[in-house]
């Protein structure tokens, strides 16, 4: 009887593991809010793959635990030697093969829409992002759409604005980012925009997105961008292990409500970037009580 | 095999596995130092005079200390002092004095028992109160220490492997300052350290920390000043003992005296910045200003004479020693990378104030009466240089003759090819 203990033990552990994942959506551990025009395409693929894997995970684990329990060793009993089963082999080769083929075909349209350079929509706003160990430098032109922007991505202009870790755009704009890296591999990851792209040394890689929701408003009197909602602090992360400071390649995504709001911010940023006078900001007081 | 044995084994496996996993629940504590940890006394050589000669190669990764140890070789020609030679008695006294005044990583402070009101107000002006420093020390541990080290010596675990090497605060020297040039023993102002922290240093391994909280950034600035004060007091107490000139009073008296001087320098610097005055030009004047800047830059006998060090606009600048004993080179100004910041005001401060520790002198056009040539027609030579340096990486911004003399015909060809 006690030989069946292992079967029960693994059954309980696996069940606990499965339940701890299954309750995820109930306690808020799920995909971040989607604010991307192509987000549903990505999420659909995600759920399709999750569905397949969950089904087969449950199937195989239930069989495994059942077999462990049912055929637990009995003293004096000899094991049977099984040479193989041709039809079964065929079955578990053809079925996964079919599923992989389905996924390969199902993802084509999403890939085409998001990653094909020739199919990218004409941008309303262009910026160039350079990753390095360990921060992001965003380069903005003095207008949202500089002339000949492919060339501008390679040859900076006199009037460009360099800003660490802050990505600004406006709701509904087709944004084109030319992604570069100064040193090793990095990956620009905007979870809410369902966008992830590796940055490769020596290459300039265009990516695009269109944000369907805004999270910030420019306050001209303070010169700061304020969150419209506390829960909408959208972060930028690096998704390719790039060294000891990988975790601190954090940035913030500011999606302005309107183009005008963005332009107001841009004007302010330009003024700061071209400052010919020391800042007149009063330095705030030391640590709080 | 009996079933009881295998059940007992299962229990044993679990009994072993659970304690192994328990530490994961506690997490690791990033936010405190052991109470008994003190700042270690300096052990790396003190560079009292870097070699004068220039070299073309740079230090190999991880070799900084070896490189500095060889600076005093006769063929290199620098001078260093070895703190290992400090007599045991003085060593003990210095350690006690520094710990008493500057505290430990867990409880950093700038504390003088019988400080007068002036010193107290300076400590307050520089925000070196215990609470801010303790906060700064924690943030420093998390974000800075792996490069800049426990004592701010620039020798954290990552430090030796990056070039340029992380700043060693203990010399009391900093590069990017907006402090008025009249101030003796110039130190950076709090705003300068803030700017470096927020924007990082382009072209080096110093990243931007712009997303830290306001209080964290302020506390870090205070803590950097604290480490710098401690390191400088340590260095200049060690120096007279090591070079044989000796101390007048006790070691502690020397440290206290030095601290007074350095606090004075920091407070003075913090209070007084370079004021650029009103920008003299209108938008349309830019081309003429750039041309004048070009002339000032390239005149080898002028008051600026930038071209003597920034050879070929920095494209062929040779390496030279800075005051830390590391090899650096004047910036390649055609690259469009500005370590001290790319705003016009940043470049103005570099030109007007110089970069003392790397031996970049300040451009000095003195008062307008003495340099009539450069100041005529309401021109401002400093802004002329700033405008030129800013336009230099962008050939299309330069007047045609200036462009040809910097980039030659080659430029036109590449422009054409890129189109």
Interface residues (C-beta under 8 A of the other chain):
Chain A: X1 X2 X3 X5 X6 X9 X75 X132 X133 X134 X135 X137 X151 X154 X155 X156 X157 X158 X162 X164 X165 X166 X244 X245 X248 X250 X251 X252 X272 X273 X274 X275 X276 X277 X278 X279 X283 X284 X285 X286 X287 X288
Chain B: X1 X2 X3 X4 X6 X7 X10 X127 X129 X131 X132 X135 X143 X146 X158 X178 X190 X191 X194 X198 X199 X200 X202 X205 X207 X208 X210 X211 X214 X215 X218 X219 X222 X273 X275 X276 X279 X336 X342 X343 X344 X345 X348 X383 X390 X391 X393 X394 X396 X397 X418 X419
